[in-house]
Amino acid sequence: MLFGLSCASYVERMNISVAAELMMPALSLSKGDMALIFNSFLIGYAIFQVPAGWLGDRFGSRLVLGASAFLWGSLTLLSGLLPGIALRTAFGTIALLWLLRFLLGATEASTYPVAAQAVHRWMTPSRRGTGNSLMLMGSSVASALTAPFVSWSMLRYGWRASFYLTSIAAFTISLLWLSFARTPPAADEAACMPVSSRQSKSTWNLNVILLSLSYMSEGYLLFMFVSWLYIYLVEVRGFSLARGGLVASLPWIAAIIATPLGGILSDRLSVRFGRVQSARILIMTGYALSGTLLFAAAQAHSRLSAVLALCISLASLYLAESSFWTTATAIAGPNAGVVSGFMNTIGILGGIVSNAAVPVLLKHYGHYGWIMAFGSGTAMGLLCSALWWILGKRLSRNELQTDIYPLLH
C-alpha cells in the first residue's frame, strides 16, 4: 500500500514536466515560467514537510496519507481544468498554476516522512532498509510510467486530458488505503532512547544537520531527471514527443531495479559492517557514480551512450536512497516523522535550486548550457560523498552493534 501511495504521488508531481511541451505553446509560457511553476510545487512541499511529519506522528499514517492522496487527485484534476480558462491572461495563468502546484506540494509533503514512520513502526530493524526501498520503489515505477503515458495521452486527447487521467491514480489509492490500511502499532520507545539524553541532544542535532545537508544533493540530482530529462531528450538529443516519453522512462526502469537492490544490500551489509557503515558505503559510492555519469551523459556524442549514462546515473542515485531514510529514522527515535520531514525539506531545497539553476545555465552558456547544468549535478554528487565521509565517521564511533535502531549511546 505504501508502494502505491509513493507511486501515485510521483505520477501527480511528474505529469506536468511532460505535459509542459504542449502546455507552453498552448498557454504562451516560457521555460522560465515553467521553472517558476515547477518550483512552486517544491516550495509547498518543503514548507510542509515537518508539519506533515508531526501530523503523522500525532494522528497516524492511515488518516494523514488517505486524506492527502484524495487532495492530490483533486488538485491534479483542477490543474488540467482551470489554466487558460478561469484566468485568461498570461499572468493569471501563471499565478493559477503556481497556486495549484504549491497546494499539491503542500499536500504531498506527508508522503515520505509519514510512510517512513509507518515502515519504522511496522518492521523490525533488520528489515527496514528493504521496507523503505520497496516503498521508495513506487516513485521510480511511477516515473517510468508517467512519461510515456502522459506523452501518449496528451498527443491523443490533449494536454488537459493527461491531468484528468493521471488524477485517477491518486483517487484510487486514497480509497484503497482508507479502506484496508490499519494504524501500525506504536514503536517500542524504550529501545529507541539514548542512554544519555544530554549527550544525545547536541550530537543528535549535529548529525541530523549533516544528514540533511547531504540529502540536498539528492534533491538537486533527482530534479535534474524529474523536471528536465524529457525536455533534454526532445530538444537536445532529437527524440520525438512520443519516442521521448518512452526513452525518458528507461532511466526510471533502471531505478526500479536499483531501489530494492539498494534496500537488500543495505540490510545485508548492515549485518557485517553495521547500519552506519552500510549506509556510508552505498551513499558515497552511489552519489559519486551518479554525478560522474550525469556529466558523461552531457559530453556523450551518441544518443545511445548518453541514454545509457543517464540510466546508470539515476540507478546509482536510487541504489542509495533507502539508506538516507533508515538513517533518519534511526537517529530520530520516536520523532521519526519530524526528523524525516526535516531531512526531506533540505533535500527539496536542493530541488528548488536545481530547477532555478538549469534555465539560467542554459541561457548563460548557450551551446554548453547542458554540459554546465549536468556538471553542477556532478559537483553536488561529490559533495554528498564528502559529507557522508564525515557523517559516517561521527555516527560509527557510537553505533550499537547489537541493535541497528539507536545509532547513539
Secondary structure, DSSP 8 states (H G I E B T S, - for coil): -HHHHHHHHHHHHHHHHHHHHHHHHHHT--HHHHHHHHHHHHHHHHHTHHHHHHHHHHH-HHHHHHHHHHHHHHHHHHHHHSBTTTB-SHHHHHHHHHHHHHHHHHHHTTHHHHHHHHHHHHS-GGGHHHHHHHHHHHHHHHHHHHHHHHHHHHHHH-HHHHHHHHHHHHHHHHHHHHHH--------HHHHS-S-HHHHHHHHHHHHHHHHHHHHHHHHHHHHHHHHHHHHHHHTS---HHHHHHHHHHHHHHHHHHHHHHHHHHHHHHHHH-HHHHHHHHHHHHHHHHHHHHHHHHH-SSHHHHHHHHHHHHHHHHHTHHHHHHHHHHHHGGGHHHHHHHHHHHHHHHHHHHHHHHHHHHHHHGGGHHHHHHHHHHHHHHHHHHHHHHHHHHHHTS--SS-SS----
